[in-house]
């Protein structure tokens, strides 16, 4: 499965970014744009990044997640993650 899917959903007080598949360096733009969208969907409350169905996470993707966490902290929001599932 080389396909990457990313969905942003507002549930309760949180905005969730659900990621599935492989997040290669070439696909990082999709992840970054989804995280930016999550920040705009609701200007308050936590952002949860669900990585439970990610099969591969590139170093570039980790950097994007780190920058998103820094931006959330500056906006006084929490950015948390769900674990990567191990098979």
Secondary structure, 3 states (H helix, E strand, C coil): CCCEEEEEEEECCEEEEEEEEEECHHHHHHHHHHHHHHHHHCCCCCEEEEEEEEEEECHHHHHHHHHHHHHHHHCCCCEEEECCCCC
